[in-house]
Amino acid sequence: MTENNLERGKEYVGIDEISGPLVVIRGVHNVGYNELVEVVDEDDRIRLGMILESSEGAAVIQVFEGTSGLSIPGTRVRFRGEPLKFGVSGEILGRVFNGLGQPVDGGPQPREKLKMNVNGLPINPTAREYPREFIQTGISAIDGMNTLVRGQKLPIFSGTGLPHNRIVAQITRQARIMGEDSSFAVVFAAMGIKHDIAKYFIRNFEESGVLEKVVMFLNLADDPSVERLVTPRTALTAAEYLAFHNNMHVLVILTDMANYCESLREISTVREEIPSRKGYPGYLYSDLSELYERAGMVKGKEGSITQMPMLTMPNDDISHPVPDLTGYITEGQIVLERELEQRNIYPPIAGLPSLSRLMKDGIGEGLTREDHAHVASQLFAGYSHVKDVRALAAVIGAEELTPLDKIYLEFGDRFEREFLSQEEYEDRSIIETLDIGWQVLSHLPKDELYRISEEEINKYYGKGD
């Protein structure tokens, strides 16, 4: 192997091994983990890569654009001496990028005000502020019963064929912090999606007029899988700039994290690492933590980052490693239910498995309405009883139920038809959501509303039904 001193640093001619998207080169020195690399083929075409591993004069490089067409003797490698960075400025709003942060919307490269390391910097736990303040998504099943709070990590667990793309598009269109529309933005990162789905998202945001407040990062299904590992990191870098440099409140939507984890498993297999559960690498938990923990609020900073990762569960298995580990790291989950989808209820958000652990800190007087916590609790309790009554009716028949149980069956039907179900372009305010909740609860006798105060019953029960 020979070395030629070039203006950009040392260039190494010839590599030692090509394995899938990985390149192995030996005889190198002073290179480190996550360092950016330029891989040049025999036609002088430059492909970017990143060092996955370096030790004893050797380096393993993942090539973002794939290794097709590279030859062992004719490939040249340049080490940049810095990590992958994304050039940021206010001009990234309204733009569409690929997973590496390169524009793919036909527009010019945005002017760079700052170059930021896509790997981010850990937030000192003592510098974090506790997540508070309600974010309105316009979807009753989320706002009313699984409230999203500014600075929270609240994933969506879906299954194959369920309308998760429509739901995340609706959240992107409608999400806002009440009274702070001008300082709110959405960073949308899609990984491993098909071309028609990418066009759907872009057209949807353009037609609804929200693209100007959205930054999109698209990694398509036929793009190199290793690019998928960088896509969420580039997106979160854009979010960190908007939040902590421009003082904006940013909602980050990452879809589909299952595709990201599949790419992680693929790279791990190529590296011949010892597999863990279902073939995923043992560091899957820490890798996901690196992404999810980039959400939050920092003391002294006005901006915030809220995350809603979306992932599809293979075979609807919530104990699968990806949703299982995601649940450990995040603060709740929104679960889509296939049974509701089969009954044409949109959005098919499950009433009982869904949970927002920080909901209690983002609702109530001054944030949503003083009755919010009690209404949500009573809806949960009532719908839980409905499930029991339905199971009993399946055994003994509905005609054998008590009059009260029959009332609960009707309550369950109204809860699903009126509260959970809404149109794809229906943007409900939190007041509308709570009023619909009261309309549904008013179908139950007053003495069944044991989680609501007498004062609230007198004020809202039976009103506007």
C-alpha positions as a printed Julia matrix, in Angstrom:
465×3 Matrix{Float64}:
   0.0     0.0     0.0
   1.3     3.45   -0.86
   0.58    6.82    0.65
   0.3    10.12   -1.21
   0.2    13.35    0.73
  -2.71   15.38   -0.62
  -4.14   18.74    0.33
  -6.94   17.06    2.33
  -4.55   14.85    4.25
  -3.12   11.4     3.65
  -4.58    9.29    0.88
  -4.24    5.52    1.11
  -4.24    3.65   -2.21
  -5.61    0.12   -2.1
  -7.78   -1.59    0.49
  -7.58   -5.03    2.04
 -11.13   -6.36    2.11
 -14.7    -5.62    0.96
 -17.56   -7.25    2.87
 -21.06   -6.05    2.02
 -21.23   -2.32    2.81
 -17.97   -2.52    4.78
 -14.39   -1.86    3.71
 -11.34   -3.0     5.7
  -8.05   -1.14    5.38
  -4.79   -1.88    7.2
  -1.59    0.06    7.73
  -3.38    3.24    8.83
  -2.64    5.34   11.88
  -4.13    8.23   13.83
  -7.7     7.41   12.86
 -10.6     7.04   15.28
 -14.14    5.78   15.78
 -16.91    7.71   13.93
 -14.34    9.6    11.83
 -15.59   10.69    8.4
 -13.93    8.98    5.43
 -13.86    9.62    1.68
 -13.75    6.43   -0.4
 -12.74    7.15   -4.01
 -13.29    4.57   -6.75
 -11.32    4.2    -9.99
 -13.63    6.72  -11.74
 -12.77    9.36   -9.1
 -16.29    9.16   -7.68
 -16.27   10.03   -3.98
 -18.4     8.09   -1.52
 -18.66    9.07    2.12
 -18.08    6.56    4.86
 -17.56    6.38    8.61
 -15.14    4.38   10.74
 -16.96    1.67   12.67
 -13.89    0.2    14.31
 -10.19    1.04   14.5
  -7.42   -0.9    16.22
  -3.78   -1.92   15.7
  -3.3     0.0    12.47
  -6.54   -1.22   10.84
  -9.93    0.37   10.3
 -13.38   -0.94    9.36
 -15.33    1.6     7.31
 -19.05    1.56    6.54
 -19.63    3.13    3.11
 -22.92    5.04    3.03
 -23.49    4.66   -0.71
 -22.53    1.0    -0.81
 -19.41   -0.75   -2.11
 -20.68   -1.76   -5.56
 -18.02   -1.11   -8.2
 -15.12   -0.78   -5.75
 -11.96   -2.77   -6.4
  -9.41   -3.76   -3.78
  -6.31   -2.39   -5.54
  -7.91    0.66   -7.19
  -9.83    2.16   -4.28
  -8.37    5.18   -2.51
  -9.24    6.21    1.03
  -8.92    9.63    2.64
  -9.49   10.19    6.35
 -11.03   13.57    7.09
 -10.01   13.74   10.73
 -13.5    14.8    11.86
 -16.9    13.18   12.38
 -19.78   13.49    9.92
 -21.3    16.96   10.25
 -24.53   18.56    9.03
 -24.52   22.19    7.94
 -27.45   23.96    9.62
 -29.2    27.32    9.45
 -32.76   28.59    9.48
 -32.94   27.77    5.77
 -33.33   24.03    6.45
 -37.02   24.6     7.31
 -39.27   23.58    4.44
 -36.56   21.49    2.8
 -36.25   17.77    2.01
 -32.91   15.98    2.53
 -31.62   12.45    2.19
 -30.3    10.55    5.2
 -26.87   12.22    4.96
 -28.33   15.74    4.93
 -27.99   16.36    1.17
 -30.93   18.19   -0.49
 -33.17   15.97   -2.65
 -35.98   18.46   -3.36
 -34.27   20.09   -6.33
 -33.39   23.22   -4.38
 -29.93   24.64   -3.69
 -27.77   23.62   -0.76
 -28.92   25.74    2.21
 -26.43   28.31    3.42
 -24.6    26.99    6.46
 -24.51   29.01    9.63
 -22.97   26.19   11.64
 -21.67   22.66   11.11
 -22.8    20.26   13.82
 -21.62   16.74   14.64
 -24.46   14.36   13.72
 -23.6    12.14   16.7
 -24.62   14.91   19.08
 -23.36   15.61   22.55
 -24.76   13.99   25.69
 -26.97   16.24   27.79
 -25.78   16.49   31.38
 -28.6    14.97   33.46
 -28.36   17.82   35.96
 -28.94   20.3    33.12
 -32.22   18.68   32.06
 -35.56   20.21   32.93
 -38.54   18.0    33.72
 -40.9    17.72   30.71
 -44.05   19.82   31.1
 -46.61   21.64   28.95
 -49.19   20.04   26.71
 -48.62   19.49   22.98
 -51.89   19.28   21.06
 -51.94   16.74   18.22
 -55.61   17.22   17.36
 -56.23   13.47   17.88
 -58.59   12.78   20.79
 -57.18    9.34   21.65
 -53.77   10.97   22.22
 -54.7    14.39   23.6
 -57.45   13.15   25.87
 -56.06    9.9    27.26
 -52.33    9.67   26.37
 -51.28   13.29   26.36
 -48.01   14.25   24.71
 -45.88   16.57   26.87
 -43.16   18.93   25.66
 -39.77   17.23   26.05
 -41.26   13.72   26.21
 -40.38   10.57   24.24
 -43.68    8.9    23.26
 -43.38    6.12   20.65
 -46.11    4.71   18.4
 -46.26    0.9    18.22
 -47.94   -0.32   15.04
 -48.32   -3.48   12.98
 -47.94   -4.27    9.3
 -50.85   -2.91    7.29
 -52.12   -0.54    9.99
 -52.51    3.17    9.05
 -49.44    4.42   10.93
 -48.3     6.53    7.97
 -51.62    8.39    7.91
 -51.42    8.94   11.67
 -47.86   10.32   11.72
 -48.75   12.56    8.75
 -51.79   13.83   10.66
 -49.71   14.5    13.76
 -47.14   16.37   11.64
 -49.89   18.54   10.12
 -51.73   19.29   13.34
 -49.23   19.27   16.24
 -48.79   22.56   18.04
 -48.08   24.08   21.43
 -51.05   26.23   22.29
 -50.31   29.93   21.84
 -46.8    29.28   20.46
 -47.43   28.4    16.8
 -44.68   30.69   15.49
 -41.94   28.92   17.46
 -42.99   25.35   16.68
 -41.36   23.08   14.06
 -41.44   19.42   13.09
 -38.42   17.33   12.05
 -39.64   14.32   10.09
 -37.25   11.43    9.41
 -38.36    8.39    7.4
 -36.14    5.31    7.14
 -36.46    2.5     4.62
 -39.77    3.69    3.18
 -41.05    3.04   -0.35
 -41.06    5.74   -3.03
 -44.85    6.04   -3.06
 -44.92    6.56    0.72
 -42.24    9.26    0.45
 -44.27   11.02   -2.26
 -47.37   10.72   -0.07
 -45.67   12.47    2.84
 -44.22   15.28    0.68
 -47.5    15.88   -1.19
 -49.49   15.73    2.04
 -47.35   18.36    3.75
 -47.24   20.59    0.67
 -50.99   20.53    0.1
 -51.76   21.2     3.77
 -49.31   24.12    3.84
 -47.23   22.83    6.76
 -44.07   21.98    4.8
 -42.63   25.42    5.6
 -42.39   24.45    9.27
 -41.14   20.9     8.56
 -37.62   19.59    7.9
 -37.77   16.21    6.12
 -35.09   13.51    5.94
 -35.92   10.6     3.63
 -34.04    7.33    3.4
 -35.79    5.24    0.76
 -36.08    1.46    0.67
 -33.6     1.19   -2.22
 -31.06    3.5    -0.59
 -28.06    1.86    1.06
 -29.04    0.4     4.4
 -26.02    1.89    6.15
 -27.38    5.35    5.35
 -30.37    4.36    7.48
 -28.11    4.36   10.55
 -27.21    8.01    9.99
 -30.69    9.32    9.05
 -32.11    9.7    12.61
 -28.83   11.21   13.8
 -28.85   13.83   11.05
 -32.5    14.6    11.8
 -31.86   14.98   15.52
 -28.91   17.28   14.75
 -31.3    19.54   12.8
 -33.71   19.41   15.74
 -30.98   20.34   18.23
 -30.03   23.36   16.14
 -33.63   24.59   15.86
 -34.32   23.95   19.56
 -31.14   25.06   21.3
 -29.83   27.67   18.85
 -33.09   29.09   17.45
 -35.17   28.62   20.63
 -37.89   26.64   18.85
 -40.07   23.85   20.2
 -39.39   20.87   17.93
 -41.35   17.65   17.51
 -39.21   14.87   15.99
 -41.02   12.01   14.24
 -38.86    8.98   13.41
 -40.46    6.32   11.19
 -39.86    3.38   10.96
 -37.44    2.52   13.77
 -37.87   -1.18   12.96
 -36.14   -0.54    9.62
 -33.33    1.25   11.46
 -32.85   -1.74   13.77
 -32.86   -4.15   10.81
 -29.97   -2.18    9.29
 -28.17   -2.32   12.62
 -28.63   -6.11   12.67
 -27.39   -6.37    9.07
 -24.18   -4.46    9.83
 -23.66   -6.47   13.0
 -23.96   -9.71   11.01
 -21.45   -8.55    8.41
 -19.03   -7.68   11.23
 -19.53  -11.23   12.59
 -20.52   -9.97   16.03
 -22.07  -12.37   18.51
 -25.85  -11.95   18.15
 -28.27  -11.37   21.0
 -32.09  -11.72   21.0
 -33.46  -12.58   17.53
 -30.09  -11.84   15.95
 -29.91   -8.19   17.02
 -26.59   -6.97   18.42
 -26.15   -6.87   22.17
 -25.73   -3.1    22.04
 -29.21   -2.5    20.54
 -30.43   -0.97   23.82
 -27.54    1.49   24.12
 -27.76    2.37   20.41
 -31.46    3.21   20.7
 -30.74    5.15   23.89
 -28.28    7.34   21.99
 -31.17    8.43   19.77
 -34.06    8.63   22.2
 -32.12   10.46   24.91
 -31.46   13.35   22.54
 -34.96   14.55   23.4
 -35.72   16.85   26.28
 -35.33   20.37   27.64
 -32.16   22.04   28.88
 -32.0    24.61   31.68
 -31.38   28.09   30.32
 -32.64   27.18   26.84
 -36.1    28.23   25.68
 -36.39   25.51   23.03
 -37.21   21.83   23.48
 -37.14   18.52   21.6
 -40.06   16.11   21.82
 -39.85   12.71   20.12
 -42.5    10.43   18.63
 -40.66    7.43   17.15
 -42.86    5.04   15.17
 -42.06    1.35   14.81
 -43.84   -1.65   13.36
 -43.97   -4.75   15.54
 -43.29   -8.02   13.65
 -46.38  -10.23   13.97
 -47.89   -7.55   16.25
 -45.56   -8.84   18.98
 -45.09   -6.1    21.58
 -42.47   -8.27   23.33
 -40.24   -8.19   20.22
 -36.79   -6.71   21.09
 -37.35   -3.41   19.24
 -40.64   -2.34   20.93
 -39.57   -4.02   24.17
 -36.34   -2.02   24.5
 -38.0     1.12   23.16
 -40.56    0.86   25.95
 -37.79    0.72   28.56
 -36.17    3.91   27.28
 -39.22    6.05   26.49
 -42.06    7.4    28.62
 -45.05    5.4    27.46
 -46.41    4.17   24.12
 -49.28    4.69   21.69
 -50.41    1.24   20.54
 -52.42    0.69   17.34
 -54.95   -2.15   17.54
 -55.77   -4.39   14.6
 -59.27   -5.19   15.9
 -60.25   -1.51   15.8
 -58.82   -1.17   12.29
 -60.89   -4.14   11.11
 -64.0    -2.35   12.41
 -63.1     0.76   10.35
 -62.23    2.9    13.35
 -59.6     5.51   12.54
 -57.24    6.13   14.2
 -57.19    2.58   15.67
 -55.43    3.64   18.88
 -55.93    1.01   21.57
 -57.67    2.4    24.64
 -55.99    0.28   27.32
 -52.42   -0.71   26.25
 -51.6     2.91   25.35
 -50.0     5.01   28.06
 -48.3     8.37   28.55
 -46.28    8.28   31.77
 -45.78   12.08   31.84
 -49.4    12.94   31.08
 -50.17   13.99   34.64
 -47.57   16.76   34.46
 -48.88   18.31   31.24
 -52.61   18.56   31.91
 -54.95   20.31   34.3
 -55.94   23.87   35.04
 -53.81   26.38   33.16
 -52.53   23.72   30.77
 -55.62   21.97   29.34
 -58.71   22.06   31.61
 -59.25   21.35   35.28
 -61.32   18.2    34.65
 -58.89   16.56   32.2
 -57.21   14.1    34.58
 -60.49   12.85   36.05
 -62.18   12.53   32.63
 -59.27   10.49   31.25
 -59.18    8.27   34.34
 -62.93    7.62   34.16
 -62.78    6.83   30.43
 -59.98    4.33   31.1
 -61.94    2.72   33.94
 -65.19    2.58   31.98
 -63.58    1.13   28.85
 -61.73   -1.46   30.95
 -65.08   -2.63   32.32
 -66.46   -2.72   28.77
 -63.76   -5.23   27.81
 -64.79   -7.46   30.72
 -68.48   -7.21   29.8
 -67.77   -8.05   26.16
 -65.81  -11.12   27.22
 -68.7   -12.18   29.46
 -71.25  -11.58   26.67
 -69.22  -13.8    24.35
 -69.7   -16.63   26.84
 -73.27  -16.25   28.13
 -74.81  -14.08   25.4
 -75.67  -10.37   25.49
 -79.32  -11.05   26.4
 -78.23  -12.57   29.75
 -76.35   -9.45   30.86
 -77.59   -7.17   33.62
 -79.16   -3.81   32.64
 -76.03   -2.0    33.86
 -73.76   -4.27   31.81
 -75.88   -3.49   28.72
 -75.41    0.21   29.41
 -71.67   -0.37   29.52
 -71.81   -2.16   26.16
 -73.51    0.89   24.65
 -70.97    3.13   26.37
 -68.13    1.13   24.79
 -69.64    1.45   21.32
 -70.11    5.22   21.76
 -66.58    5.6    23.14
 -65.1     3.93   20.05
 -67.42    5.6    17.52
 -67.41    9.12   18.94
 -64.26    9.57   21.03
 -61.63    7.33   19.46
 -62.86    7.63   15.89
 -62.37   10.83   13.9
 -61.63   11.92   10.35
 -58.08   11.96    8.98
 -58.23   15.75    8.49
 -60.26   16.47   11.63
 -58.22   18.63   13.99
 -59.9    18.6    17.4
 -58.96   21.1    20.08
 -58.42   19.77   23.59
 -61.68   21.45   24.67
 -63.57   19.6    21.91
 -61.92   16.35   22.96
 -62.9    16.77   26.62
 -66.46   17.8    25.66
 -66.81   14.63   23.55
 -65.46   12.67   26.51
 -68.22   14.11   28.7
 -70.86   13.32   26.07
 -69.75    9.68   26.12
 -69.51    9.54   29.94
 -72.97   11.07   30.26
 -74.34    7.8    28.88
 -73.36    6.17   32.19
 -75.33    6.69   35.42
 -73.86    9.39   37.66
 -73.1     6.94   40.45
 -70.8     5.03   38.05
 -68.56    8.1    37.64
 -66.6     7.36   40.8
 -63.35    8.91   39.5
 -64.87   12.35   38.9
 -65.66   14.97   41.54
 -69.23   16.02   42.35
 -68.42   19.56   41.29
 -67.25   18.42   37.84
 -70.31   16.21   37.39
 -72.61   19.15   38.17
 -70.71   21.36   35.73
 -70.27   19.03   32.72
 -72.49   15.94   33.01
 -75.12   15.8    30.29
 -74.14   19.16   28.78
 -74.11   19.46   24.99
 -75.08   15.83   24.35
